[in-house]
Amino acid sequence: MFQRPDAIAVLNDKLAKKSLARYFAIMQNQSPAKFLIAKKIPTEFHRNASTRQLWREHAALTEEFNRIQREIDEGRRDFRAMLTSEKSYLDLKIEIANRTLSSCHLCVRKCSVNRLEGKSGYCGCGLEMTVSSIFEHMGEEPELVPSGTVFTLGCTMRCKHCQNWTISQWMEHGQVYDPVDLAREVQRLRLGGCRNVNLVGGEPTPWLPQWLKTFKHAEMSVPVVWNSNSYYNSESAALLAGFADVYLLDFKYGPGRCAKEISDAPNYWETCVYNHLEAKKHGELIIRILVLPNHLECCTKPIVDWIAKNLGAETRVNLMFQYRPGWKSFEVPELSRRLTRDEMHRAIRLAREANLSNLIT
């Protein structure tokens, strides 16, 4: 299945292995995925407890999860000897996430629609997870390939240059999956040789409750890759802790008006910064920066500078030059063309000047 030489070479890449050590261990069946550990941590929450009480319990169990994971990773606790709990930390996440659907606020927009009644907000997502495609992706970062991707419909942003706009904007009908059937697909991908399961879209955030339920039924250890535009709120970030193994996060825009004007995403910088810090705290991180024409000084430069200062020079960063005009990009004059060679070189210089050392280009 390995059709890219760099997908083999990355297994010996010291910087990739250092920044994604736990991912490599799960991929090679040397450590358990986070969702499996979450199933082992017991809780006695009551379904009639207030949401505030559940969040307090969740905060305490997140600390316990972190401690237990460290013990497992350091060889001080035998994961195989731990019993799966009848009611677990993962179940608590599912209960909290399901409650958000009655007044949906999984992303920054906080539409507050009742998705339990089939209503939908900005993202267009209702109650039943709708999937565009499931396949072994060979075009992702080398350490992820082959990646077991699940493309879900709907998105929390409106990027005018979206390459997957038929998926994000519900131009496809898709196929509805329940958690049990989707868990079977996850395990099929893993058995087929995929290094991970890649939750993508569109955007996975609107389907976070359904994803948590899916992994309730998954028994095989597989790294969970949260492939997101980074535009989710702090509660979703908290639910991802102890679930996502790798955060594959976009860092799309700088702190100016670009996010609002191009992607209808107000407060993107503040949200993105917060979620990258949380990802670094609770998992391992790969950052994607799609370099846009004429947006190097306003976006690329502040992004790489912030990453180096706040996340570290050895953070795994994919500086992407794949931009091409599509969908509504011609509504923004500078987006009607591809990058020039000078812009590509300039982006690499900016990353090097920021001292980023773990680059994919």
C-alpha positions as CSV (number, residue, x, y, z in Angstrom):
1,M,0.0,0.0,0.0
2,F,3.0,2.3,0.5
3,Q,3.3,4.2,-2.8
4,R,5.4,7.1,-1.6
5,P,9.0,6.7,-0.7
6,D,8.8,9.5,1.9
7,A,6.1,7.5,3.8
8,I,8.8,4.9,4.5
9,A,11.7,7.4,5.0
10,V,9.7,9.3,7.7
11,L,9.9,6.2,9.9
12,N,13.6,7.2,10.4
13,D,13.1,11.0,10.5
14,K,14.4,12.0,14.0
15,L,12.4,15.3,14.2
16,A,9.1,13.7,13.1
17,K,9.6,10.8,15.6
18,K,10.4,13.2,18.4
19,S,7.4,15.5,17.8
20,L,5.0,12.6,17.2
21,A,6.6,9.9,19.5
22,R,3.3,8.6,20.9
23,Y,1.6,8.6,17.5
24,F,4.4,6.4,16.1
25,A,4.1,4.1,19.1
26,I,0.3,3.6,18.6
27,M,0.8,3.2,14.9
28,Q,3.2,0.4,15.5
29,N,1.0,-1.2,18.2
30,Q,3.4,-0.4,21.0
31,S,1.0,1.9,22.9
32,P,-2.8,2.1,23.2
33,A,-4.8,4.9,21.5
34,K,-6.3,7.5,23.9
35,F,-9.9,6.4,23.3
36,L,-9.0,2.9,24.6
37,I,-7.5,4.4,27.8
38,A,-10.6,6.6,28.2
39,K,-12.7,3.5,28.3
40,K,-10.7,2.1,31.2
41,I,-11.2,5.1,33.5
42,P,-14.4,4.6,35.6
43,T,-16.9,7.3,36.7
44,E,-20.2,7.2,38.5
45,F,-21.9,10.2,37.0
46,H,-25.7,10.3,37.0
47,R,-27.6,11.2,33.9
48,N,-29.8,13.5,35.9
49,A,-26.8,15.5,37.1
50,S,-26.5,19.1,35.9
51,T,-24.2,19.8,32.9
52,R,-22.1,22.0,35.2
53,Q,-21.6,19.0,37.5
54,L,-20.7,16.8,34.6
55,W,-18.1,19.3,33.5
56,R,-16.5,19.3,37.0
57,E,-16.3,15.6,36.9
58,H,-14.8,15.8,33.4
59,A,-12.1,18.2,34.5
60,A,-11.1,15.9,37.3
61,L,-11.1,12.8,35.1
62,T,-9.0,14.6,32.5
63,E,-6.3,15.1,35.1
64,E,-6.6,11.4,36.1
65,F,-6.4,10.4,32.4
66,N,-3.2,12.3,31.9
67,R,-1.7,10.7,35.0
68,I,-2.7,7.2,33.9
69,Q,-1.5,7.7,30.3
70,R,1.9,8.8,31.6
71,E,2.1,5.7,33.8
72,I,1.2,3.5,30.8
73,D,3.7,5.2,28.5
74,E,6.5,5.0,31.1
75,G,5.8,1.3,31.7
76,R,4.6,1.8,35.2
77,R,1.1,0.5,34.5
78,D,0.0,-2.4,32.4
79,F,-2.8,-1.3,30.1
80,R,-3.8,-4.9,29.3
81,A,-4.5,-5.5,33.0
82,M,-6.9,-2.6,33.2
83,L,-10.6,-3.5,33.1
84,T,-13.0,-1.7,30.7
85,S,-15.4,0.3,32.8
86,E,-19.2,-0.1,32.5
87,K,-19.4,3.7,32.7
88,S,-16.3,5.5,31.7
89,Y,-14.6,8.8,31.0
90,L,-15.5,8.2,27.3
91,D,-19.1,7.7,28.3
92,L,-19.0,11.0,30.2
93,K,-17.7,12.8,27.1
94,I,-20.5,11.2,25.1
95,E,-23.1,12.4,27.6
96,I,-21.8,16.0,27.7
97,A,-21.4,16.1,23.9
98,N,-24.9,14.8,23.4
99,R,-26.3,17.6,25.6
100,T,-24.7,20.2,23.4
101,L,-26.9,19.1,20.5
102,S,-30.1,20.4,22.1
103,S,-28.6,23.9,21.8
104,C,-25.7,23.4,19.5
105,H,-22.5,25.3,20.5
106,L,-19.7,22.9,19.3
107,C,-18.1,25.7,17.2
108,V,-17.4,29.4,17.8
109,R,-20.7,30.4,16.2
110,K,-22.9,28.8,18.9
111,C,-26.0,28.7,16.6
112,S,-28.0,27.2,19.5
113,V,-30.3,25.1,17.3
114,N,-31.8,21.9,18.6
115,R,-30.2,19.2,16.5
116,L,-31.9,16.5,18.5
117,E,-35.0,17.6,16.7
118,G,-33.3,17.5,13.3
119,K,-32.7,21.2,13.0
120,S,-29.4,22.5,11.6
121,G,-27.5,25.8,11.9
122,Y,-24.6,27.3,9.9
123,C,-22.8,24.0,9.2
124,G,-25.9,22.3,7.9
125,C,-25.4,19.2,10.2
126,G,-28.3,17.6,11.8
127,L,-28.4,14.5,14.0
128,E,-27.3,11.7,11.8
129,M,-23.6,11.6,10.7
130,T,-23.5,12.0,6.9
131,V,-20.3,10.7,5.1
132,S,-19.1,11.7,1.7
133,S,-16.4,9.0,1.4
134,I,-14.2,6.6,3.3
135,F,-10.9,5.5,1.8
136,E,-7.1,5.1,2.2
137,H,-5.6,8.5,1.5
138,M,-2.2,8.6,-0.1
139,G,-1.9,12.4,-0.3
140,E,-1.5,13.4,3.4
141,E,1.7,14.1,5.4
142,P,4.2,11.2,5.0
143,E,3.9,10.0,8.6
144,L,0.1,9.7,8.1
145,V,0.2,7.8,4.8
146,P,-1.7,5.6,4.2
147,S,-4.4,7.5,6.1
148,G,-7.8,6.0,6.7
149,T,-9.9,9.1,5.9
150,V,-13.5,9.6,6.7
151,F,-14.9,12.7,4.9
152,T,-18.0,14.0,6.6
153,L,-20.3,16.6,5.1
154,G,-20.8,20.2,6.5
155,C,-18.4,22.9,7.7
156,T,-18.2,25.7,10.2
157,M,-16.5,28.1,7.8
158,R,-17.1,29.4,4.3
159,C,-13.7,29.5,2.7
160,K,-14.1,31.0,-0.8
161,H,-11.2,28.9,-2.1
162,C,-12.4,25.6,-0.5
163,Q,-11.2,22.6,-2.6
164,N,-13.8,20.4,-0.9
165,W,-16.7,22.7,-1.4
166,T,-19.1,20.0,-2.6
167,I,-18.5,18.3,0.7
168,S,-18.4,21.3,3.0
169,Q,-21.5,22.9,1.4
170,W,-23.7,19.8,1.1
171,M,-23.6,19.6,-2.7
172,E,-23.4,15.8,-2.2
173,H,-26.1,13.6,-0.7
174,G,-23.6,11.5,1.3
175,Q,-24.4,8.3,3.2
176,V,-25.7,8.2,6.8
177,Y,-23.8,6.0,9.2
178,D,-24.7,5.0,12.7
179,P,-21.9,4.7,15.3
180,V,-21.8,0.9,15.1
181,D,-21.4,0.7,11.3
182,L,-18.8,3.5,11.3
183,A,-16.8,1.7,14.0
184,R,-16.7,-1.3,11.7
185,E,-15.4,1.0,8.9
186,V,-12.7,2.4,11.2
187,Q,-11.5,-1.1,12.1
188,R,-11.6,-2.2,8.4
189,L,-9.3,0.7,7.5
190,R,-6.9,-0.3,10.3
191,L,-6.9,-3.9,9.2
192,G,-6.3,-2.8,5.7
193,G,-3.0,-1.3,6.6
194,C,-3.9,2.3,7.4
195,R,-1.7,4.0,9.9
196,N,-4.6,6.0,11.5
197,V,-8.2,7.1,11.2
198,N,-8.4,10.6,9.9
199,L,-11.5,12.5,10.9
200,V,-12.0,15.2,8.2
201,G,-14.5,16.9,6.0
202,G,-15.8,19.5,5.5
203,E,-15.1,19.8,9.2
204,P,-15.4,17.1,11.9
205,T,-16.4,19.5,14.7
206,P,-20.2,19.4,14.1
207,W,-20.0,15.6,14.3
208,L,-17.9,15.4,17.5
209,P,-20.8,13.7,19.6
210,Q,-21.2,11.1,16.8
211,W,-17.5,10.5,16.6
212,L,-17.2,9.9,20.4
213,K,-20.1,7.4,20.1
214,T,-18.4,5.7,17.2
215,F,-15.2,5.0,19.2
216,K,-17.3,3.6,22.0
217,H,-17.8,0.7,19.7
218,A,-14.3,0.5,18.3
219,E,-12.0,-2.1,20.0
220,M,-8.9,-2.0,17.8
221,S,-6.1,0.4,18.7
222,V,-5.7,3.1,16.0
223,P,-4.4,6.6,16.2
224,V,-7.2,9.2,16.0
225,V,-6.3,12.2,13.8
226,W,-8.4,15.2,14.4
227,N,-8.2,17.0,11.0
228,S,-9.8,20.4,11.6
229,N,-10.0,24.0,10.6
230,S,-9.3,24.9,14.3
231,Y,-12.6,26.9,14.5
232,Y,-14.1,25.1,17.5
233,N,-14.9,26.4,20.9
234,S,-13.3,25.7,24.3
235,E,-15.9,23.0,25.2
236,S,-15.1,21.0,22.1
237,A,-11.4,21.4,22.9
238,A,-12.0,20.0,26.3
239,L,-13.9,17.0,24.9
240,L,-11.1,16.3,22.5
241,A,-8.6,16.0,25.4
242,G,-8.2,12.3,26.1
243,F,-9.7,11.4,22.7
244,A,-7.6,12.8,19.8
245,D,-4.1,11.4,19.5
246,V,-2.9,13.7,16.8
247,Y,-4.3,17.2,16.1
248,L,-3.9,17.9,12.4
249,L,-4.8,21.6,12.6
250,D,-5.1,24.3,10.0
251,F,-3.6,27.7,10.8
252,K,-5.2,29.6,8.0
253,Y,-4.9,33.3,8.8
254,G,-3.1,36.0,10.7
255,P,-4.7,38.3,13.2
256,G,-6.2,40.8,10.7
257,R,-9.4,40.8,8.7
258,C,-8.4,38.0,6.3
259,A,-10.3,35.2,8.1
260,K,-13.5,37.2,8.1
261,E,-13.3,38.4,4.5
262,I,-12.2,35.1,2.9
263,S,-13.8,32.5,5.2
264,D,-16.5,34.3,7.1
265,A,-14.7,33.4,10.3
266,P,-14.6,36.2,12.9
267,N,-12.3,35.8,15.8
268,Y,-10.4,33.1,14.0
269,W,-6.9,34.1,15.2
270,E,-7.9,34.1,18.9
271,T,-9.8,30.8,18.5
272,C,-7.0,29.2,16.5
273,V,-4.3,30.2,19.0
274,Y,-6.3,28.8,21.9
275,N,-6.9,25.5,20.2
276,H,-3.3,25.0,19.1
277,L,-2.2,25.6,22.7
278,E,-4.7,23.0,23.9
279,A,-3.6,20.6,21.3
280,K,0.0,20.9,22.4
281,K,-1.1,20.3,26.0
282,H,-3.3,17.2,25.4
283,G,-1.9,15.5,22.3
284,E,0.6,15.7,19.4
285,L,0.4,18.3,16.8
286,I,0.9,18.7,13.0
287,I,0.1,22.2,11.7
288,R,-1.0,22.9,8.2
289,I,-0.4,26.4,6.7
290,L,-1.9,26.8,3.3
291,V,0.1,29.7,1.8
292,L,-2.2,32.1,-0.1
293,P,-1.1,34.4,-2.8
294,N,-0.4,37.9,-1.5
295,H,-1.0,36.8,2.1
296,L,2.6,36.2,3.2
297,E,3.1,39.3,5.3
298,C,-0.4,39.4,6.8
299,C,-0.9,35.7,7.4
300,T,2.1,33.4,6.9
301,K,4.7,35.6,8.8
302,P,2.6,36.1,12.0
303,I,1.6,32.4,12.0
304,V,5.2,31.0,11.8
305,D,6.4,33.6,14.3
306,W,3.7,32.7,16.7
307,I,4.2,28.9,16.3
308,A,8.0,29.2,17.0
309,K,7.5,31.4,20.0
310,N,4.5,29.6,21.6
311,L,4.7,26.0,20.5
312,G,8.4,25.5,19.8
313,A,10.8,25.5,16.9
314,E,10.5,21.7,16.5
315,T,6.7,21.7,16.0
316,R,5.8,19.7,13.0
317,V,4.6,22.2,10.3
318,N,3.4,21.5,6.8
319,L,4.0,24.6,4.7
320,M,1.6,23.9,1.8
321,F,1.9,25.4,-1.7
322,Q,-1.0,23.5,-3.2
323,Y,-3.3,26.5,-3.5
324,R,-5.3,26.8,-6.7
325,P,-8.3,29.0,-7.4
326,G,-11.6,27.2,-7.0
327,W,-15.3,27.6,-6.0
328,K,-15.7,31.3,-5.1
329,S,-12.1,32.4,-5.0
330,F,-12.5,34.7,-7.9
331,E,-14.5,37.0,-5.7
332,V,-11.2,37.9,-4.0
333,P,-8.9,39.4,-6.6
334,E,-5.6,38.1,-5.1
335,L,-7.0,34.6,-4.9
336,S,-7.7,34.3,-8.6
337,R,-4.1,33.1,-9.3
338,R,-1.7,30.4,-8.0
339,L,1.4,31.2,-6.0
340,T,4.5,32.5,-7.7
341,R,7.8,30.8,-7.3
342,D,9.0,33.9,-5.4
343,E,6.1,33.6,-3.0
344,M,7.0,30.0,-2.3
345,H,10.6,30.8,-1.6
346,R,9.6,33.8,0.5
347,A,7.3,31.5,2.7
348,I,10.2,29.1,3.3
349,R,12.5,32.0,4.2
350,L,9.9,33.3,6.7
351,A,9.7,29.8,8.3
352,R,13.4,29.5,8.5
353,E,13.8,33.0,9.9
354,A,11.3,32.0,12.6
355,N,13.7,29.1,13.3
356,L,11.1,26.4,12.5
357,S,13.2,23.3,12.0
358,N,10.6,20.5,11.5
359,L,9.1,21.5,8.2
360,I,7.3,19.7,5.5
361,T,7.2,21.5,2.1
